[in-house]
């Protein structure tokens, strides 16, 4: 049965370049879409730039241009980068579009009429110089818990504490440098806590196949026990000045960017449908038999699995069929780092001359259907491309096509197409198809390469280069080369969703039309000669990788923000030019150090913190009557289960702090690399017991 599917990827924000971390998602989605189209399903893949919000407004101001000019330029850059990596959107649009405005107003009005919009006063920090309310990330100050300076308005990157912006000490606006003042304003909230929303979400999030198993479990944690009231209402408004859509019945109030961003999926699709003559309303009906499938990063699962479906349900629109969440990209085992040159932009990768299909293949080889993180190891990247693509796959064609063209006018033997080896390869089509459909790309790649190993073993056994020297062995030569070329055709078909350009070039060499999945059983024919083999892909040279890393070290050195006041710039400069001996601050005496009680702790339990993407909650045995509860901002670097049973170093005499999520009774010490790109908990060697003092 032909499926009708609307597929989306998360919308990239119109305030920065596309980097390799972004590309994990778009390549994953593109592979799935290409596979579905090869199945002859009706599939539409849409995306758009997420264009609204304070950061876009401020960046445009700093560049002396309008927000519209900024988003137009960034859209061009984004589309260039996606095209470079062969991401084949059917439409790429903008959230700053009339279709999106109309959809947002319709959804809001229906939610309001359903009694799910509430107004209440909110106290926020206000910049008296710029005359604007400040989002959390535009406020900095001293952490109210540990005193660390220059911490953002929502959490401390040093101790991991979370707090309200108004709790910061000596706060300042990163926009003007001025000390913010407190000011109240009426805000509009979507009542996610309403029993109607809670009851719907309990059913929706547990519907089989809607979410991945781990995502469904996370939703259960966020929802809590029935009647627990864990769901908080969602602030959907922002005050002027703000770049976005004004709320229809609230002059001077604007839709928060996170409300209109996912609605942009509909706007982009509508824009496409009106150009190609498709009824987009059919896809929006609540009772439709069409599918809407989202690909997102796990960091925005909360929005896509709670807010978004609830908004749609109570606005009378269809909800997502499935939400596929993926993990983050690390590079050589650590977060992408500007200082190490591993925060690599898509543009830089292309400018350094690296083949984009190398990256598509590498990501595919490591992707699966879970939310686990994906690591880009440059040494593994080089080995996989050179061994799998060049050494195994392309090598099959290069070792056989030339003999066919030279000796047999490029014609295969029809009788060879039923060889047992080829029958075995065709029999794998069903399994590989299922792997693609279920987003188990790594399994699909492993199956293809296992088959390629068998074909290369066959080549080594038949030795066509020796058969070619013997006039009496020409029939065997043609048979062997025919089998190899048909195997190459099958592998090309199996890899086509991943390597669309290489597959297209291979189809030209083979003299065949663009293949769909049904062509598994359409072998090469004697009456269609293959062409002379042409170079399809070069090997990765380590010098290219070295140049890529070096280029990004140079080009991605962060600059001081242009909007910070002169005196703040000066202090930053003084800090940069300080002697190495003062990097960690002023010297302290031995008496000062003696005040710190450092102890060995044994992690008895570790778990994620509901409602926080940064914190882990550790139960740590310090040899005391009962273990301590400690919150630590290391969630981006550790899976909870990896810390259980591990020894850590704890500041045991730090004053307990009441946090949003509970009382924290100590601090786990960590070592961090430049820009916090890699972080490790501290421990020690030797015979350790909980409570041992460090001195």
C-alpha positions in Angstrom: 0.0 0.0 0.0 1.3 3.5 -0.9 1.9 5.6 2.1 1.4 9.4 2.2 4.0 10.9 4.5 4.9 14.4 5.6 8.5 14.3 7.0 10.2 17.2 8.9 13.5 17.9 10.5 13.8 20.4 13.3 14.2 24.0 12.1 17.7 25.4 12.3 17.9 28.8 14.0 18.6 31.8 11.8 21.4 33.0 13.9 24.3 30.8 13.1 26.0 28.4 10.7 25.2 24.8 10.0 27.8 22.5 11.7 28.4 18.8 11.7 26.3 18.3 14.8 23.3 19.7 12.9 24.0 17.4 10.0 23.5 14.2 12.0 19.8 15.0 12.0 19.4 16.2 8.4 21.4 13.3 6.9 19.5 10.8 9.1 16.2 12.2 7.8 17.3 12.5 4.2 18.4 8.9 4.1 15.0 7.8 5.4 13.1 10.0 2.9 15.2 8.8 0.0 14.5 5.2 1.0 10.8 5.8 1.2 10.8 7.5 -2.2 12.6 4.5 -3.6 9.7 2.4 -2.3 7.4 4.7 -4.4 5.6 6.1 -1.5 4.2 9.7 -1.6 6.7 11.6 0.6 7.2 15.3 1.2 10.3 16.4 3.2 10.0 20.0 4.4 12.0 22.3 6.6 12.4 26.0 7.2 14.6 28.5 9.1 13.5 29.3 12.6 13.6 33.1 12.4 12.0 34.8 15.4 13.2 35.7 18.8 15.5 38.1 20.7 18.9 36.7 19.4 17.9 37.3 15.8 16.7 40.8 16.6 19.9 41.8 18.5 22.2 40.3 15.9 20.5 42.3 13.1 20.8 45.4 15.2 24.5 44.8 15.8 25.1 44.4 12.1 23.1 47.5 11.3 20.5 45.6 9.1 16.9 44.6 9.5 15.9 41.2 10.9 14.4 40.4 7.5 17.7 41.1 5.8 19.6 38.9 8.3 17.3 35.9 7.9 17.3 36.2 4.1 21.1 36.0 4.1 21.3 33.1 6.6 18.6 31.2 4.7 20.8 31.3 1.6 23.8 30.1 3.6 21.8 27.3 5.2 20.3 26.1 2.0 23.8 26.2 0.4 25.2 24.0 3.2 22.3 21.5 3.1 22.6 21.2 -0.7 26.4 20.6 -0.3 25.6 17.5 1.7 22.8 16.4 -0.7 20.0 16.9 1.8 17.0 16.9 -0.6 14.3 19.0 0.9 11.1 19.2 -1.2 10.7 22.7 0.3 12.8 24.9 2.5 10.9 27.9 3.8 10.9 30.5 6.7 8.8 30.8 9.9 8.6 34.5 9.1 5.9 33.9 6.5 2.2 34.8 6.1 1.2 31.1 6.1 2.9 30.6 9.5 1.3 33.7 11.0 -2.2 32.5 9.9 -1.6 29.0 11.4 -0.3 30.5 14.7 -3.3 32.8 15.0 -5.7 29.9 14.3 -4.1 27.6 16.8 -3.9 30.3 19.5 -7.6 31.4 19.0 -8.8 27.8 19.2 -6.8 27.2 22.4 -8.1 30.4 23.9 -11.7 29.6 23.0 -11.2 26.1 24.6 -10.2 27.8 27.9 -6.6 26.8 27.7 -5.0 30.2 27.6 -4.4 32.1 30.8 -2.9 35.5 31.6 -0.9 36.2 34.7 1.8 38.7 35.9 5.4 37.7 35.7 8.4 39.5 37.3 11.5 39.6 35.0 14.7 41.4 34.6 14.5 44.5 32.4 17.3 46.3 30.7 16.7 50.0 31.4 19.2 51.1 28.6 17.8 48.9 25.8 14.3 49.1 27.3 13.6 45.5 26.9 12.9 42.4 29.0 15.9 40.0 29.0 15.7 36.3 28.3 17.7 34.1 30.7 20.6 33.7 28.3 21.1 37.5 28.0 21.7 38.0 31.7 24.9 37.1 33.5 26.1 37.5 37.1 27.5 35.7 40.0 26.1 32.2 40.8 24.0 32.6 44.0 25.4 29.2 45.2 29.1 29.0 44.5 29.8 32.7 43.6 31.3 31.9 40.1 31.3 35.0 38.0 29.8 35.5 34.5 27.2 32.7 34.8 24.0 32.8 32.8 20.6 33.6 34.2 19.3 30.0 34.4 22.1 27.8 35.6 25.7 27.8 36.7 28.2 26.0 34.5 30.7 25.7 37.4 28.6 24.0 40.1 25.6 23.0 38.1 23.0 24.9 40.2 19.8 26.0 38.6 18.0 29.1 39.7 15.8 32.0 38.6 17.6 35.0 36.9 16.5 37.3 39.7 18.6 35.2 42.1 21.9 36.1 40.4 24.2 38.4 42.3 25.6 41.5 40.6 23.6 40.7 37.5 24.2 42.6 34.3 22.7 42.6 30.8 24.9 41.1 28.1 23.1 43.4 25.7 24.1 46.7 27.2 26.2 45.9 30.2 23.7 47.7 32.5 22.4 46.4 35.8 18.9 45.1 35.1 15.9 46.1 37.2 12.9 44.0 38.2 9.7 44.7 36.3 6.4 42.9 36.1 4.5 42.2 32.9 1.4 40.2 31.9 2.3 37.0 30.1 0.1 34.5 28.3 0.3 30.8 29.2 -0.9 27.6 27.5 -2.5 25.6 30.4 -0.6 22.4 29.9 -1.5 21.5 33.5 -5.2 21.4 32.6 -6.5 17.8 33.3 -7.7 17.6 29.6 -4.0 18.1 28.5 -2.7 15.7 31.1 -5.1 12.9 30.2 -4.6 13.3 26.5 -0.8 13.3 26.9 -0.8 10.2 29.1 -2.6 8.3 26.3 -0.7 9.9 23.4 2.8 9.5 24.7 2.2 5.8 25.6 0.6 4.9 22.2 2.7 2.1 20.7 5.1 3.2 18.0 4.6 7.0 18.7 7.8 7.5 20.5 11.0 5.4 21.1 10.9 3.3 24.2 13.4 5.5 26.1 11.4 8.6 25.0 8.2 7.1 26.2 9.7 6.4 29.6 11.0 9.9 29.8 7.5 11.2 29.2 6.2 9.1 32.0 8.8 10.7 34.3 7.8 14.2 33.2 4.1 13.5 33.6 4.5 11.8 37.0 1.8 9.9 38.7 -1.8 10.6 37.7 -3.0 13.7 39.4 0.5 14.7 40.5 0.3 18.0 38.7 3.9 17.8 37.5 3.1 19.5 34.2 3.7 23.2 34.3 1.9 25.8 32.2 3.9 27.1 29.3 4.7 30.8 28.8 3.9 31.5 25.2 4.3 35.2 25.1 7.1 37.8 25.0 7.1 41.6 25.3 8.0 44.2 22.7 10.6 44.8 21.4 10.6 41.4 19.9 11.0 40.0 16.4 8.0 37.7 15.8 4.2 37.6 15.4 2.0 39.8 17.5 -0.7 37.9 19.5 -4.1 38.8 17.9 -5.9 40.1 21.0 -2.8 41.4 22.9 -1.1 44.5 21.4 2.6 44.6 22.3 2.7 40.9 23.1 4.3 38.4 20.7 4.2 34.7 20.3 7.3 33.1 21.9 9.5 31.7 19.2 8.9 28.1 20.4 5.2 28.4 19.7 5.6 29.5 16.1 8.6 27.4 15.2 7.0 23.9 15.0 3.9 25.5 13.4 6.4 26.3 10.6 6.3 22.7 9.6 2.7 23.3 8.4 3.6 26.7 6.8 6.4 25.2 4.7 4.2 22.3 3.7 1.4 24.6 2.7 3.8 26.7 0.6 4.9 23.5 -1.2 1.4 22.2 -1.7 0.1 25.4 -3.2 2.9 25.3 -5.7 2.6 21.7 -6.8 -1.2 21.2 -6.4 -1.5 18.9 -3.4 -4.3 19.3 -0.8 -2.4 20.2 2.3 -5.6 20.3 4.4 -5.8 16.6 4.0 -2.6 16.2 6.0 -3.9 18.5 8.8 -7.2 16.8 9.6 -7.3 15.1 12.9 -8.9 11.9 11.4 -6.6 11.8 8.3 -4.9 8.6 7.2 -1.7 10.5 6.2 1.4 10.4 8.3 3.4 13.2 9.9 6.8 12.1 11.1 9.3 14.4 12.9 13.0 13.9 13.2 14.5 15.9 16.1 17.4 16.0 18.6 16.7 14.6 22.1 17.2 18.1 23.6 13.9 19.3 22.1 11.9 16.1 22.9 10.0 17.9 25.7 8.5 20.4 23.2 7.7 17.9 20.5 6.2 15.2 22.7 4.3 17.4 25.2 3.6 21.0 24.1 3.3 20.4 20.4 0.8 17.4 20.4 -1.3 19.1 23.1 -1.4 22.3 21.1 -2.5 20.4 18.0 -5.0 18.2 19.7 -7.0 21.0 21.3 -6.8 23.2 18.2 -8.6 20.4 16.4 -5.6 19.4 14.2 -3.8 16.1 13.6 -1.0 15.1 15.9 2.3 13.6 14.9 2.3 10.0 13.8 5.8 9.5 15.1 8.6 11.5 16.7 12.1 10.1 16.1 14.7 11.6 18.5 18.4 11.2 18.0 21.4 11.8 20.3 24.2 14.4 20.1 27.4 14.4 18.1 30.7 14.1 19.9 34.0 14.3 18.2 36.8 11.9 19.3 34.8 11.2 22.4 34.2 14.8 23.5 31.8 17.6 22.9 32.6 19.7 19.8 35.2 22.2 20.7 36.2 25.5 19.0 39.6 25.4 20.7 40.4 21.9 19.5 39.1 22.7 16.0 36.4 20.0 16.2 33.5 22.5 16.1 33.3 22.1 12.3 30.9 24.0 10.1 29.4 22.4 7.0 30.9 25.2 4.9 34.4 24.5 6.2 34.2 20.8 5.5 33.3 21.5 1.9 35.9 24.2 1.5 38.6 21.8 2.7 37.7 19.5 -0.2 36.3 16.6 1.8 33.6 14.5 0.0 30.2 15.1 1.7 29.3 11.5 1.0 32.1 10.3 3.2 30.3 11.9 6.1 26.9 10.7 5.0 28.3 7.1 4.9 30.0 7.4 8.3 27.0 8.8 10.0 24.8 6.1 8.5 27.2 3.4 9.6 26.9 4.6 13.2 23.2 5.6 13.4 20.4 3.5 14.9 16.9 4.1 16.2 17.8 5.0 19.7 18.6 8.4 21.4 22.2 7.4 22.1 25.0 9.9 21.2 27.1 9.4 18.0 30.8 9.8 18.1 32.8 11.0 15.1 36.3 9.6 15.4 38.5 10.9 12.7 40.7 7.8 12.6 37.7 5.6 12.4 36.1 7.9 9.8 39.2 7.5 7.6 39.4 3.8 8.1 35.7 3.1 7.4 35.6 5.2 4.2 38.9 3.8 2.8 38.1 0.2 3.7 34.4 0.0 3.2 33.6 2.3 0.3 36.8 2.3 -1.7 38.4 -1.1 -0.6 35.2 -3.2 -0.6 32.4 -1.6 -2.6 34.0 0.4 -5.4 36.8 -2.1 -5.7 34.3 -4.7 -7.0 33.5 -2.6 -10.0 37.1 -1.4 -10.6 38.3 -5.0 -10.7 35.7 -6.2 -13.2 34.2 -3.5 -15.4 37.5 -2.9 -17.3 37.7 -6.6 -18.4 34.1 -6.6 -19.6 34.6 -3.4 -21.7 37.9 -4.4 -23.1 37.1 -8.1 -23.8 33.4 -8.3 -24.3 32.2 -4.9 -25.4 30.8 -4.2 -21.9 28.2 -7.0 -22.2 27.3 -9.2 -19.2 26.2 -12.8 -19.6 22.5 -13.2 -18.9 23.1 -16.7 -17.7 25.4 -15.4 -14.9 22.5 -13.4 -13.3 21.1 -16.5 -11.5 24.4 -17.5 -9.9 23.9 -18.6 -6.2 26.0 -15.8 -4.9 23.7 -13.2 -6.6 20.6 -15.0 -5.4 22.0 -14.8 -1.9 22.6 -11.0 -2.2 19.1 -10.3 -3.6 17.7 -12.3 -0.7 19.1 -9.7 1.7 16.9 -6.9 0.2 14.0 -7.5 2.6 16.2 -7.3 5.7 18.1 -4.2 4.5 14.8 -2.6 3.6 13.4 -3.2 7.1 16.6 -1.7 8.7 16.2 1.5 6.7 12.5 1.7 7.5 13.2 1.3 11.2 16.2 3.8 11.0 18.7 1.1 11.9 21.1 2.4 9.3 24.1 0.9 11.0 22.7 -2.6 10.7 21.9 -2.0 7.0 25.5 -0.9 6.3 26.9 -3.8 8.2 24.8 -6.2 6.2 25.9 -4.6 2.9 29.5 -4.8 3.8 29.3 -8.4 5.0 27.9 -9.2 1.5 30.7 -7.1 -0.1 33.2 -9.3 1.8 31.7 -12.4 0.2 31.9 -10.9 -3.3 35.5 -9.8 -2.8 36.3 -13.3 -1.6 34.7 -14.6 -4.8 36.9 -12.2 -6.9 40.0 -13.4 -5.0 39.0 -16.9 -5.7 38.3 -16.4 -9.5 41.2 -14.1 -10.1 39.9 -12.3 -13.2 43.2 -10.7 -13.8 44.7 -14.2 -14.4 41.7 -15.4 -16.4 42.2 -12.5 -18.8 45.7 -13.8 -19.6 44.4 -17.2 -20.8 42.5 -17.3 -24.1 40.9 -20.6 -23.1 39.3 -18.9 -20.0 37.4 -16.1 -21.6 34.0 -17.6 -20.8 34.9 -17.9 -17.1 36.3 -14.3 -17.2 33.0 -13.0 -18.6 31.0 -15.0 -16.1 33.1 -13.8 -13.1 33.0 -10.1 -14.3 29.2 -10.3 -14.9 28.6 -11.6 -11.4 30.8 -8.9 -9.9 29.1 -6.1 -11.9 25.6 -7.4 -10.9 26.8 -7.5 -7.3 28.0 -4.0 -7.6 24.6 -2.9 -9.0 22.9 -4.5 -6.0 25.2 -2.8 -3.5 24.7 0.5 -5.3 20.9 0.1 -4.9 21.3 -0.8 -1.2 23.5 2.2 -0.6 21.6 4.7 -2.8 19.7 6.3 0.1 23.1 7.1 1.7 25.2 7.8 -1.4 22.8 9.4 -3.9 25.5 11.1 -6.0 27.8 8.1 -6.2 24.9 5.9 -7.0 23.8 8.2 -9.8 27.3 8.0 -11.3 27.4 4.3 -10.9 24.1 3.9 -12.7 25.6 5.8 -15.7 28.5 3.4 -15.7 26.1 0.5 -15.6 24.0 1.9 -18.4 20.8 1.7 -16.3 18.0 4.1 -15.4 17.7 5.5 -11.8 16.9 2.5 -9.6 14.0 2.1 -7.2 13.9 -0.7 -4.6 11.8 -2.9 -6.9 14.8 -3.1 -9.2 16.4 -5.6 -6.9 15.0 -8.2 -9.2 15.9 -6.4 -12.4 19.5 -7.6 -13.2 21.9 -6.2 -15.8 21.2 -7.4 -19.3 23.4 -8.5 -22.2 21.8 -6.0 -24.6 22.7 -3.0 -22.4 26.5 -2.7 -22.3 28.2 -1.2 -19.3 30.4 1.8 -19.8 34.1 2.2 -19.2 34.8 2.4 -15.4 35.3 5.9 -14.2 36.8 6.9 -10.8 33.9 7.1 -8.3 35.5 8.1 -5.0 39.0 8.9 -3.7 40.4 7.7 -0.4 40.6 10.0 2.6 44.0 11.5 3.1 45.0 12.2 6.8 46.4 15.5 5.6 42.8 16.6 4.7 41.6 15.8 8.2 44.5 17.7 9.7 43.8 20.7 7.5 40.1 20.6 8.4 40.9 20.7 12.2 43.5 23.4 11.8 41.2 25.5 9.6 38.5 25.4 12.3 40.9 26.3 15.1 41.8 29.5 13.2 38.3 30.4 11.9 36.3 29.7 14.9 38.2 31.7 17.6 35.4 33.4 19.5 35.4 37.2 19.5 34.2 39.5 22.3 30.5 40.5 21.8 30.1 43.8 20.1 27.2 44.8 22.4 29.0 44.6 25.7 30.1 47.9 27.3 33.6 49.2 27.0 34.5 48.6 30.6 33.5 44.9 30.3 35.5 44.5 27.2 38.5 45.9 29.0 38.2 43.5 31.9 38.0 40.6 29.4 41.1 41.8 27.7 43.0 42.1 31.0 42.0 38.5 31.8 43.2 37.3 28.4 46.6 38.9 28.8 47.2 37.9 32.4 50.4 35.9 33.1 50.0 32.1 33.1 50.7 31.9 36.8 47.5 33.8 37.5 45.2 31.8 35.3 43.4 30.2 38.2 43.1 33.4 40.2 45.0 34.9 43.1 47.3 32.8 45.3 45.8 31.3 48.5 47.6 30.3 51.7 47.9 26.8 53.1 45.4 27.9 55.7 42.9 28.8 53.1 43.3 25.4 51.4 42.9 23.6 54.8 39.4 25.0 55.0 38.3 22.8 52.1 37.3 19.3 53.2 37.9 16.9 50.2 36.6 13.4 50.6 36.4 10.2 48.5 32.8 9.3 47.8 31.3 6.2 46.3 28.4 6.8 43.9 25.6 4.4 45.1 23.0 5.7 42.7 22.9 8.2 39.8 19.9 9.3 37.8 18.7 12.1 35.4 16.9 15.0 36.9 13.4 15.5 35.6 13.0 19.0 34.0 16.8 19.6 33.6 19.0 18.8 30.7 22.2 19.6 32.6 21.9 18.0 36.0 22.4 14.5 37.3 21.3 13.5 40.9 23.9 11.4 42.7 23.5 9.5 45.9 27.1 9.5 47.4 28.5 7.4 50.3 31.0 9.5 52.2 31.3 7.0 55.1 28.7 8.8 57.1 25.5 7.6 58.7 23.6 8.1 55.5 24.6 8.9 51.9 24.4 12.4 50.6 22.3 13.8 47.8 24.3 15.8 45.4 23.2 17.6 42.1 26.0 17.9 39.5 25.8 19.7 36.1 27.5 16.9 34.2 24.6 15.3 32.3 26.1 16.3 28.9 29.2 14.2 29.7 27.9 11.1 31.5 25.1 8.6 31.2 23.8 8.1 34.8 24.5 4.4 34.9 28.1 4.9 34.0 28.8 6.6 37.4 27.1 4.1 39.6 29.8 2.3 41.7 32.5 4.8 40.8 34.6 6.8 43.3 34.5 10.5 43.0 36.1 13.5 44.9 33.6 15.6 46.9 33.8 18.9 48.6 32.3 17.7 51.8 32.0 20.9 53.8 30.3 23.0 51.2 27.2 24.6 52.7 24.1 22.6 51.6 22.0 24.5 49.0 18.3 24.2 48.4 17.7 23.9 44.7 14.7 23.7 42.5 15.0 19.9 42.4 15.9 19.4 46.1 18.7 19.9 48.6 22.3 19.4 47.3 24.8 18.4 50.0 28.2 18.8 48.4 30.0 19.3 45.2 31.6 16.6 42.9 34.9 17.9 41.5 35.6 17.6 37.8 38.4 18.5 35.4 37.4 20.4 32.3 39.2 21.0 29.0 39.1 24.4 27.2 35.6 25.6 26.6 34.3 22.7 28.7 34.5 20.5 25.6 35.5 17.5 27.7 34.8 17.0 31.4 35.7 14.2 33.7 35.0 13.5 37.4 38.1 13.4 39.6 39.0 10.2 41.4 42.3 8.6 42.7 44.3 5.5 42.5 45.0 2.9 45.2 42.8 1.3 47.8 39.8 3.6 48.3 37.1 3.6 50.9 34.2 6.1 51.2 35.0 9.0 53.4 38.8 9.0 53.0 40.1 12.5 53.4 42.2 14.1 50.6 45.0 16.4 51.8 
